[in-house]
Amino acid sequence: MSGAPSRVFVARLAGTAVFDPQGDQVGRVRDVVASVRPGRQPDRVIGLVVEVPGRRRVFVPMTRVTSIDAGQVITTGLVNMRRFEQRPTEILLIGELLDRTVTLLDGSGPATVEDLGIEPVRAREWRLTKVFVRRGQSHRGIGGRLRRRGETFVVDADAVSGMASPSADQGATNLLAAFEELKAADLADVIHELTAKRRNEVAAALDDERLADVLEELPEDDQVAILSHLEGDRAAHVLEAMQPDDAADLLSELPAEQAERLLALMEPDDADPVRRLLAYDERTAGGLMTTDPVLLGPEATIAEALAHLRRQELTPTLAAAVYVCRPPLETPTGRFLGMAHIQRLLREAPHIAVGQVIDKDIEPLGAEATLQQVTRHLATYNLVSAPVVDEGGHLLGAVTVDDVLDHLLPDDWRDEDEDEELLQERPPGRDGARVAPSPARGVVRSVRREVGRG
């Protein structure tokens, strides 16, 4: 194989850019697929799982991989755009084998898989040939740093057993290390594709803050399954780390008794806003809002306001405006005075009080405003967030456009293929050819160009 190294370790392939022969990026490697025959260890590497634009994962056969160099994979340029679906005779080397406990056949006992080496044996045919293992444990220390102890060494793939069947208790340290740089939404996609057992193992290995971020990006069924599998105290800590509106949405999917038990385990300061949100119908402004917008009194300066809006943990929608109220500055607040938009704040002198630059023309929403009314309000005033007040004019929270979209889209929008209708159903097989029906051929050419841009 032209440009192919003698051996590639799969954990280092995670996130590697995939290019077509013209140098246009097709996507990034998310996993490596090997075949498993009954009673045998996985050996033949049959393809790559590649994430293409639109966060879709597709299958690229190794027969279409022409080169694997440092930091890049080159393909023939033909990509089947159907979503990858794992078959019973296939195993994911990164998602399923990293961190697996195997037995060394020389009688020296168990070891943990840290990485796997694949090699080309002939033109465009790859085999799983080496296993990098560790005797001892890997764990996350203070600050989330990966700490490893024990002896490490490389053995032949046929010198270990236990890779064909899942271990009873498998960690996820090395899997998470392979995807450490992923954003929460992308890591959620990785987790969503795993088996239920593997999802729970990955969730157990994530710290509370990271798991909270990932849960907010997962479909509701996955959220419920993962949270229900956690110990009560751990589940409560994760809910505390979530945005109150997301925590309320998740708890509303649980049986009432289980939700109440978790609320009782949460810190009162975190549980109270969630309880308030649960009191509203989920398709009203009160059910959609977050109780944590940026709140300031009218005497605060623009410099102070911008410092608050620069906080890293704020979402872009919440960082678009400051909500100006009379004390107390916790929801429900004192009387709501108005919004100060970030564009206006950037145009004014830092010493000016925010009370002088608030937009008084935006009418706040009532907590019982319907989803349709909220949508029309945001569209009418070109807003990404809007205030929600009670009958006395006290600010209860802010409803943001991302939460509105989440409720307007179908429940399974994360799993839908936006251009599936453009692609012709291909017969079963890992041929990798991408075919489109003739009426949509011109549209698919546009899709190909977009895919090429990465």
C-alpha positions in Angstrom: 0.0 0.0 0.0 1.5 3.3 -1.1 2.4 5.6 1.8 1.3 3.1 4.5 3.4 2.6 7.6 4.2 -0.9 8.8 1.9 -0.6 11.8 -0.8 1.9 13.0 -2.2 2.0 16.5 -5.9 2.7 16.4 -6.2 5.0 19.4 -4.0 7.5 17.5 -6.3 7.2 14.5 -9.2 8.7 16.5 -9.9 12.2 15.2 -7.5 11.8 12.2 -8.6 13.8 9.1 -9.8 11.8 6.1 -9.1 13.3 2.6 -10.0 12.4 -0.9 -7.4 12.2 -3.7 -7.8 16.0 -4.5 -6.9 16.9 -0.9 -10.4 17.9 0.2 -11.3 16.8 3.7 -14.1 14.2 3.8 -14.4 13.8 7.6 -12.6 12.4 10.6 -12.0 8.9 11.8 -14.1 7.9 14.8 -13.5 4.2 15.0 -12.0 1.1 13.3 -14.2 -1.9 12.4 -12.9 -5.5 12.5 -14.7 -8.7 11.7 -15.3 -11.4 14.3 -15.9 -15.0 13.3 -17.6 -17.4 15.7 -15.2 -18.8 18.2 -12.3 -16.7 16.9 -10.5 -13.5 17.9 -11.2 -10.4 15.8 -8.5 -10.3 13.1 -9.4 -8.8 9.7 -9.9 -5.0 9.7 -12.7 -4.2 7.3 -13.1 -0.5 7.4 -13.3 2.9 9.3 -16.2 4.7 10.9 -15.8 8.3 9.5 -17.8 11.3 10.8 -18.7 13.5 7.8 -20.3 17.0 7.9 -23.7 16.9 9.6 -22.2 14.7 12.3 -23.2 11.6 10.4 -21.1 8.5 10.8 -20.5 6.5 7.6 -18.6 3.3 6.8 -15.4 3.5 4.6 -14.1 0.1 3.6 -10.4 -0.5 3.9 -10.4 -1.4 0.2 -11.1 2.3 -0.4 -8.3 3.5 1.9 -5.2 4.2 -0.2 -2.9 5.6 2.4 -2.5 6.1 6.1 0.2 8.5 7.0 0.9 10.6 10.2 -2.1 12.7 10.8 -4.1 11.8 7.7 -6.0 9.0 5.9 -6.4 9.1 2.1 -9.3 7.4 0.4 -10.4 6.8 -3.2 -12.9 9.6 -2.8 -16.0 7.4 -3.0 -18.0 7.5 0.2 -21.3 5.8 0.9 -23.4 8.4 2.8 -25.7 5.9 4.5 -25.4 6.0 8.3 -23.1 3.3 9.7 -24.9 0.5 11.4 -22.8 -2.1 13.2 -23.5 -5.7 12.3 -23.4 -8.7 14.7 -20.2 -10.0 13.1 -18.3 -6.7 13.6 -16.5 -5.2 16.5 -15.4 -1.6 17.1 -11.7 -1.6 18.0 -11.8 1.8 19.8 -15.3 1.8 21.2 -15.4 -1.8 22.4 -11.8 -3.1 22.8 -9.9 -0.3 24.5 -9.9 -0.9 28.3 -11.0 -4.5 27.9 -9.5 -7.0 30.3 -7.8 -9.9 28.4 -5.9 -13.0 29.5 -2.3 -13.5 28.4 -2.0 -17.0 27.0 1.5 -17.4 28.4 -0.1 -17.9 31.8 1.0 -14.6 33.3 -2.5 -13.5 34.0 -4.9 -10.7 33.0 -4.0 -7.4 31.4 -5.9 -4.3 30.2 -5.9 -3.3 26.5 -4.4 0.1 26.1 -4.1 0.1 22.3 -4.3 -2.1 19.2 -1.9 -2.3 16.3 -3.1 -2.9 12.8 -0.9 -3.7 9.8 -1.3 -4.1 6.0 -0.7 -7.7 5.0 -1.3 -7.1 1.3 -2.7 -4.4 -1.0 -5.5 -2.7 0.9 -6.0 -5.6 3.3 -5.4 -4.9 7.0 -5.1 -7.2 10.0 -5.2 -6.7 13.8 -1.7 -8.0 14.7 -0.6 -6.4 18.0 -2.1 -5.6 21.4 -0.6 -3.0 23.7 -1.5 -4.1 27.2 -0.9 -3.0 30.8 -0.7 -5.0 34.0 -2.2 -2.8 36.7 -4.8 0.0 36.8 -5.4 3.2 34.9 -7.4 6.0 36.6 -8.1 9.7 36.6 -6.3 11.6 39.3 -6.8 15.1 40.7 -7.8 17.5 37.9 -8.8 14.7 35.6 -5.3 13.8 34.6 -4.8 10.2 33.3 -2.6 8.3 35.7 -1.3 4.9 34.8 0.6 2.3 36.8 2.0 -1.1 36.0 4.1 -2.7 33.4 3.2 -2.1 29.7 4.3 -4.2 26.7 3.2 -5.2 23.2 2.1 -8.8 22.4 0.9 -10.5 19.3 -2.9 -10.5 18.9 -3.0 -14.3 19.0 -1.1 -14.3 22.4 -4.2 -13.0 24.3 -7.8 -14.3 24.7 -11.0 -12.4 25.7 -11.2 -9.9 22.9 -14.2 -11.6 21.2 -16.5 -11.5 24.2 -17.2 -8.5 26.5 -15.6 -8.5 29.9 -17.9 -8.4 32.9 -16.5 -5.1 34.1 -14.8 -2.9 31.5 -13.3 0.5 32.2 -13.3 3.5 29.8 -10.2 5.4 30.6 -8.4 4.8 27.3 -11.5 5.2 25.2 -12.0 8.7 26.8 -8.4 9.5 26.3 -8.8 8.8 22.6 -11.7 11.3 22.4 -10.5 13.8 25.0 -10.6 16.7 22.6 -14.2 16.2 21.4 -16.9 18.7 22.2 -19.7 17.5 24.4 -22.1 17.1 21.4 -19.6 15.0 19.5 -18.7 12.8 22.5 -22.5 12.4 22.9 -22.6 11.0 19.3 -19.8 8.6 20.2 -21.6 7.4 23.3 -25.0 7.1 21.5 -23.5 4.6 19.1 -22.2 2.3 21.9 -24.1 -0.6 23.4 -26.1 0.1 26.6 -23.4 -1.7 28.7 -20.6 0.3 27.2 -22.5 3.6 27.5 -22.9 3.0 31.3 -19.2 2.2 31.6 -18.2 5.4 29.8 -20.7 7.4 31.9 -19.1 5.9 35.1 -15.6 7.1 33.9 -16.6 10.7 33.1 -16.5 13.4 35.8 -19.7 15.0 36.9 -19.3 18.2 34.8 -18.4 16.4 31.6 -21.2 13.9 32.0 -23.7 16.7 32.6 -22.6 18.4 29.4 -22.8 15.1 27.4 -26.3 14.2 28.9 -27.6 17.6 27.7 -26.7 16.5 24.1 -28.0 12.9 24.2 -31.5 11.8 23.1 -34.0 11.5 26.0 -34.0 7.7 26.0 -30.2 7.6 26.5 -30.4 10.3 29.2 -32.9 8.3 31.2 -31.0 5.0 30.8 -27.7 6.5 31.9 -29.1 8.5 34.8 -31.1 5.5 36.1 -28.0 3.4 36.1 -26.0 5.8 38.3 -26.0 5.6 42.1 -28.4 8.1 43.7 -25.8 10.5 45.0 -23.8 10.5 41.8 -27.0 11.1 39.8 -27.9 14.0 42.0 -24.4 15.5 41.6 -24.7 15.2 37.8 -28.2 16.9 37.8 -26.7 19.7 39.9 -24.1 20.3 37.2 -26.6 20.5 34.4 -28.5 23.6 33.4 -31.7 23.8 35.5 -34.0 23.6 32.4 -32.1 20.6 31.0 -32.2 18.9 34.5 -36.0 19.6 34.7 -36.5 18.1 31.2 -34.7 15.0 32.2 -36.4 14.6 35.5 -39.8 15.0 33.8 -39.0 11.8 31.8 -38.5 9.8 35.0 -41.2 8.2 37.2 -42.4 10.7 39.7 -41.1 8.8 42.7 -37.6 8.5 41.2 -37.6 12.2 40.3 -38.6 13.2 43.7 -35.9 11.0 45.3 -33.2 12.6 43.2 -34.5 16.1 43.9 -34.3 15.3 47.6 -30.6 14.3 47.2 -29.7 17.5 45.4 -28.5 20.6 47.2 -31.5 22.8 48.0 -30.0 25.8 46.0 -29.8 23.5 42.9 -33.1 21.7 43.5 -35.3 24.7 44.0 -35.1 26.2 40.5 -35.6 22.7 39.0 -38.7 22.3 41.1 -40.0 25.7 39.9 -39.5 24.6 36.3 -41.2 21.3 36.8 -44.3 23.2 37.9 -44.8 24.5 34.3 -46.0 22.7 31.2 -42.9 21.9 29.1 -44.3 23.6 26.0 -44.8 27.0 27.7 -42.3 29.8 28.4 -42.0 28.7 32.0 -41.2 25.1 31.0 -38.7 26.2 28.3 -36.8 28.9 30.3 -33.6 28.7 32.1 -33.4 30.2 35.6 -29.7 31.2 35.2 -29.5 34.2 32.8 -27.0 36.9 33.5 -28.5 39.2 36.1 -27.3 42.7 37.1 -28.7 45.7 38.9 -29.1 49.0 36.9 -26.1 50.6 38.7 -23.6 48.0 37.4 -21.2 49.3 34.8 -20.9 48.1 31.3 -17.4 46.8 32.1 -18.9 44.6 34.8 -21.5 43.4 32.4 -19.0 42.4 29.8 -16.9 40.6 32.4 -20.0 38.5 33.2 -20.8 37.8 29.6 -17.2 36.5 29.0 -17.6 33.6 31.4 -16.6 30.4 29.6 -19.5 28.3 30.9 -22.1 30.6 29.3 -23.8 29.4 26.1 -23.7 31.9 23.2 -27.5 32.5 23.6 -27.2 33.4 27.3 -24.1 35.5 26.6 -26.1 37.7 24.1 -27.7 39.9 26.8 -27.8 41.0 30.4 -31.1 41.1 32.2 -31.3 44.2 34.4 -33.5 44.0 37.5 -34.0 45.5 41.0 -32.6 43.3 43.8 -32.8 40.5 44.7 -30.6 39.4 41.8 -31.6 35.8 41.9 -34.7 34.4 40.1 -37.4 35.2 40.9 -35.8 38.7 41.0 -37.0 42.1 42.0 -38.8 44.2 39.3 -37.5 43.5 35.8 -36.3 46.7 34.1 -35.1 45.5 30.7 -32.4 43.8 28.6 -29.0 45.1 27.7 -27.9 43.5 24.4 -24.2 42.7 24.0 -23.9 44.7 20.8 -25.1 47.9 22.6 -22.7 47.2 25.5 -19.8 46.9 23.1 -20.6 50.3 21.6 -20.7 52.2 24.9 -18.1 53.5 27.3 -17.1 50.9 30.0 -17.9 53.3 32.9 -21.6 53.8 31.8 -24.2 52.1 34.0 -26.2 49.3 32.2 -29.4 50.9 33.4 -28.8 53.6 30.8 -28.5 51.3 27.8 -31.4 48.8 28.4 -33.8 48.0 25.6 -37.2 48.9 27.1 -39.1 48.1 23.8 -39.0 44.3 24.3 -42.1 43.2 26.1 -41.3 40.2 28.5 -43.2 36.9 28.1 -45.5 35.5 30.7 -44.7 32.1 32.1 -47.8 30.6 30.5 -47.0 31.8 27.0 -47.3 28.9 24.6 -44.4 27.5 22.5 -46.0 29.1 19.4 -46.2 32.5 21.1 -42.6 32.2 22.3 -41.5 31.3 18.7 -43.3 34.3 17.2 -41.9 36.6 19.9 -38.3 35.6 19.2 -38.9 35.9 15.4 -40.7 39.2 15.6 -37.9 41.0 17.5 -35.0 39.0 16.1 -34.0 37.8 19.5 -31.9 34.7 20.6 -33.3 35.0 24.2 -36.3 36.7 25.9 -37.2 37.5 29.5 -40.0 35.6 31.3 -41.8 37.4 34.2 -44.5 36.6 36.6 -47.7 38.7 37.1 -45.8 41.1 39.4 -43.1 41.8 36.8 -40.4 39.9 38.6 -38.0 38.1 36.3 -38.4 34.3 36.5 -35.8 33.4 33.8 -35.0 33.6 30.1 -36.1 31.4 27.2 -33.5 30.9 24.5 -33.8 30.0 20.9 -31.9 26.7 21.2 -34.4 25.4 23.7 -37.2 26.5 21.4 -35.7 24.6 18.5 -35.2 21.5 20.6 -39.0 21.4 21.2 -39.9 22.3 17.6 -37.8 19.6 16.1 -39.0 15.9 16.2 -38.0 13.9 19.2 -35.5 11.9 17.2 -33.9 14.8 15.3 -30.4 13.8 16.5 -30.8 10.5 14.7 -32.3 11.7 11.4 -30.2 12.0 8.2 -30.9 15.3 6.7 -30.2 14.2 3.1 -31.2 10.5 3.3 -33.9 11.1 0.7 -31.2 12.0 -1.8 -29.5 8.7 -1.5 -30.6 5.5 -3.2 -30.9 2.4 -1.0 -28.0 0.1 -1.8 -28.1 -3.7 -1.5 -26.6 -5.2 1.7 -22.8 -5.3 1.6 -19.8 -3.2 2.5 -19.0 -2.1 -1.0 -18.7 1.5 -0.1 -20.1 2.9 -3.4 -22.3 5.9 -3.1 -25.2 6.0 -5.5 -28.0 8.6 -5.9 -31.3 8.4 -7.8 -31.1 10.3 -11.1 -33.7 13.0 -10.2 -31.5 14.1 -7.3 -28.1 13.7 -9.0 -27.4 17.4 -9.2 -28.3 17.9 -5.6 -26.1 15.0 -4.5 -23.2 16.6 -6.4 -23.7 19.7 -4.2 -23.8 17.4 -1.2 -20.5 15.9 -2.3 -18.9 19.3 -2.7 -20.0 20.2 0.8 -18.6 16.9 2.2 -15.4 17.6 0.4 -15.0 21.0 2.1 -15.2 19.3 5.6 
